Amino acid sequence: MDIKFIVYYETIYSESEDMAKHDNARNTRVQIVKAMLDEFPDLRQWVKEYLKEYLKSVEGVS
């Protein structure tokens, strides 16, 4: 087997593992935020209003 192929395979494999770890971490963060917003309605309302204002402020920016 060609050594270039082995090195290439190992690189792709390790990158895919890193991506999977990153996806797991992102999913965990999303679940935590969702649980917090479900648990604290006042926080949910504050975030909703904050995001509306933020989106208004960046609409004109391109």
C-alpha positions in Angstrom: 0.0 0.0 0.0 1.3 3.5 -0.9 2.4 5.5 2.1 0.8 8.7 0.6 -2.6 7.0 0.7 -2.1 6.0 4.4 -1.1 9.5 5.4 -4.0 10.9 3.4 -6.5 8.5 5.0 -5.2 9.2 8.5 -5.6 13.0 7.9 -9.1 12.6 6.7 -10.0 10.2 9.5 -8.6 12.5 12.2 -10.3 15.6 10.7 -13.7 13.7 10.6 -13.2 12.8 14.3 -12.5 16.4 15.2 -15.6 17.5 13.3 -17.7 14.9 15.1 -16.4 16.2 18.5 -17.2 19.8 17.4 -20.7 18.8 16.3 -21.3 17.0 19.6 -20.2 20.0 21.6 -22.4 22.3 19.5 -25.4 20.1 20.0 -24.8 20.0 23.7 -24.6 23.8 23.9 -27.9 24.0 21.9 -29.6 21.6 24.2 -28.4 23.5 27.3 -29.6 26.9 25.9 -33.0 25.4 24.9 -33.4 24.0 28.4 -32.6 27.3 29.9 -35.0 29.2 27.7 -37.7 26.6 28.4 -37.1 26.9 32.2 -36.9 30.7 32.3 -39.6 32.5 30.3 -38.3 35.9 31.2 -34.9 35.0 29.8 -36.7 33.7 26.6 -38.5 37.0 26.2 -35.3 39.0 26.7 -33.4 36.9 24.2 -36.2 37.3 21.7 -36.2 41.1 22.0 -32.4 41.2 21.9 -32.3 39.2 18.7 -35.0 41.4 17.1 -32.9 44.5 17.9 -29.7 42.9 16.8 -31.2 41.9 13.4 -32.6 45.4 12.9 -29.1 46.8 13.5 -27.4 44.5 11.0 -30.0 44.7 8.3 -28.4 47.7 6.7 -24.9 46.3 7.1 -23.6 44.2 4.1 
